[in-house]
């Protein structure tokens, strides 16, 4: 089995000059709407194109392969904290957690000077406010880099207001931002329903088959818990997935949607953990 077939296809395409290309687009939402809509600051939600149309920025093209794997792929340090002036951070809880954690991980993996590595310096720029003058991967002379903190009676670097991120709006105590309808059925299931409505018949059939293949060999309790969510999204999705599970396992026919949802919930109240499908005869066991 060629588990790296996708990477191999990209490499071979680049080598023969058939460069893979992707259109790069963004969606823009006024900040005021962001604090009103439940989809704005949640990375698991999609913005409807009808309300927030795609804006073309350009094309991403892969036209060469790394010459040296260590100095490029192994030394690259991605971080959402690296932004250009004018770009701020939203209250998205996942983003807020990742802003400090990515740099922390790179600090331990590559050292305090990982931003000085060529692969991490766009257009050969050099970060100036590195709060360290020693340590591994320090390729810069330690001249005029003391003190490495602010403020100090001995001078040193100072923050530049030009690079300050745009402020966020806040009313009342500052805490984790709770999106409207968070943790409600509407929060969990509305967008999957919209996704199904926008999906072609051929893609839906592939979705049913892939779900059935993935769930056919899992523990019965886990399978039933997932089916509860699928039925909550759409009866057809739940029933079609059960039918595909049955096809993969040569089991019994599935029950109709609403009836099956009630049955699954009853079974989950007193789940019995068994070896994965040991001795089971069908999805309704």
GIBEL-V902878 format. One record per pair of residues at least 12 apart in sequence whose ideal C-beta (glycine too) atoms are under 8 Angstrom apart, sorted by sequence separation. I is the first residue (numbers start at 1). J is the second residue. If there is no record, write none. Layout:
i:I j:J
i:I j:J
This chain:
i:115 j:127
i:133 j:145
i:215 j:227
i:242 j:254
i:133 j:146
i:242 j:255
i:116 j:130
i:126 j:140
i:227 j:241
i:80 j:95
i:115 j:130
i:130 j:145
i:133 j:148
i:227 j:242
i:239 j:254
i:132 j:148
i:113 j:130
i:131 j:148
i:239 j:256
i:29 j:47
i:80 j:98
i:81 j:99
i:112 j:130
i:130 j:148
i:131 j:149
i:239 j:257
i:242 j:260
i:80 j:99
i:81 j:100
i:112 j:131
i:113 j:132
i:211 j:230
i:238 j:257
i:27 j:47
i:79 j:99
i:112 j:132
i:117 j:137
i:81 j:102
i:116 j:137
i:235 j:256
i:236 j:257
i:239 j:260
i:27 j:49
i:80 j:102
i:81 j:103
i:113 j:135
i:116 j:138
i:117 j:139
i:223 j:245
i:235 j:257
i:238 j:260
i:29 j:52
i:79 j:102
i:112 j:135
i:113 j:136
i:114 j:137
i:116 j:139
i:235 j:258
i:238 j:261
i:28 j:52
i:78 j:102
i:79 j:103
i:111 j:135
i:112 j:136
i:113 j:137
i:116 j:140
i:27 j:52
i:77 j:102
i:111 j:136
i:112 j:137
i:113 j:138
i:27 j:53
i:111 j:137
i:112 j:138
i:113 j:139
i:215 j:241
i:231 j:257
i:235 j:261
i:27 j:54
i:28 j:55
i:79 j:106
i:110 j:137
i:111 j:138
i:113 j:140
i:231 j:258
i:26 j:54
i:27 j:55
i:129 j:157
i:249 j:277
i:25 j:54
i:26 j:55
i:77 j:106
i:128 j:157
i:208 j:237
i:212 j:241
i:216 j:245
i:231 j:260
i:232 j:261
i:251 j:280
i:252 j:281
i:254 j:283
i:255 j:284
i:25 j:55
i:207 j:237
i:211 j:241
i:212 j:242
i:215 j:245
i:231 j:261
i:251 j:281
i:252 j:282
i:254 j:284
i:25 j:56
i:26 j:57
i:212 j:243
i:213 j:244
i:249 j:280
i:251 j:282
i:252 j:283
i:24 j:56
i:25 j:57
i:77 j:109
i:208 j:240
i:212 j:244
i:216 j:248
i:251 j:283
i:252 j:284
i:23 j:56
i:24 j:57
i:77 j:110
i:208 j:241
i:211 j:244
i:212 j:245
i:216 j:249
i:227 j:260
i:228 j:261
i:231 j:264
i:249 j:282
i:251 j:284
i:24 j:58
i:212 j:246
i:249 j:283
i:251 j:285
i:24 j:59
i:75 j:110
i:208 j:243
i:209 j:244
i:212 j:247
i:213 j:248
i:23 j:59
i:24 j:60
i:204 j:240
i:208 j:244
i:212 j:248
i:228 j:264
i:246 j:282
i:22 j:59
i:23 j:60
i:77 j:114
i:196 j:233
i:227 j:264
i:228 j:265
i:246 j:283
i:21 j:59
i:22 j:60
i:77 j:115
i:196 j:234
i:245 j:283
i:21 j:60
i:22 j:61
i:75 j:114
i:21 j:61
i:77 j:117
i:189 j:229
i:193 j:233
i:224 j:264
i:228 j:268
i:20 j:61
i:21 j:62
i:188 j:229
i:192 j:233
i:193 j:234
i:196 j:237
i:242 j:283
i:19 j:61
i:20 j:62
i:75 j:117
i:192 j:234
i:19 j:62
i:76 j:119
i:77 j:120
i:189 j:232
i:224 j:267
i:225 j:268
i:19 j:63
i:75 j:119
i:76 j:120
i:188 j:232
i:189 j:233
i:224 j:268
i:75 j:120
i:71 j:117
i:71 j:118
i:72 j:119
i:185 j:232
i:221 j:268
i:224 j:271
i:14 j:62
i:71 j:119
i:13 j:62
i:14 j:63
i:41 j:90
i:43 j:92
i:14 j:64
i:15 j:65
i:40 j:90
i:41 j:91
i:42 j:92
i:221 j:271
i:14 j:65
i:41 j:92
i:43 j:94
i:221 j:272
i:10 j:62
i:41 j:93
i:43 j:95
i:220 j:272
i:221 j:273
i:11 j:65
i:219 j:273
i:220 j:274
i:219 j:274
i:34 j:90
i:220 j:276
i:219 j:276
i:220 j:277
i:218 j:276
i:217 j:276
i:217 j:277
i:220 j:280
i:223 j:283
i:216 j:277
i:220 j:285
i:89 j:165
i:85 j:162
i:88 j:165
i:91 j:168
i:85 j:163
i:87 j:165
i:88 j:166
i:90 j:168
i:88 j:167
i:89 j:168
i:86 j:166
i:88 j:168
i:83 j:165
i:93 j:176
i:93 j:177
i:92 j:177
i:91 j:177
i:35 j:169
i:41 j:177
i:42 j:179
i:31 j:169
i:41 j:179
i:40 j:179
i:38 j:179
i:38 j:180
i:37 j:180
i:38 j:181
i:36 j:180
i:38 j:182
i:46 j:191
i:45 j:191
i:48 j:194
i:44 j:191
i:46 j:194
i:38 j:187
i:46 j:195
i:39 j:191
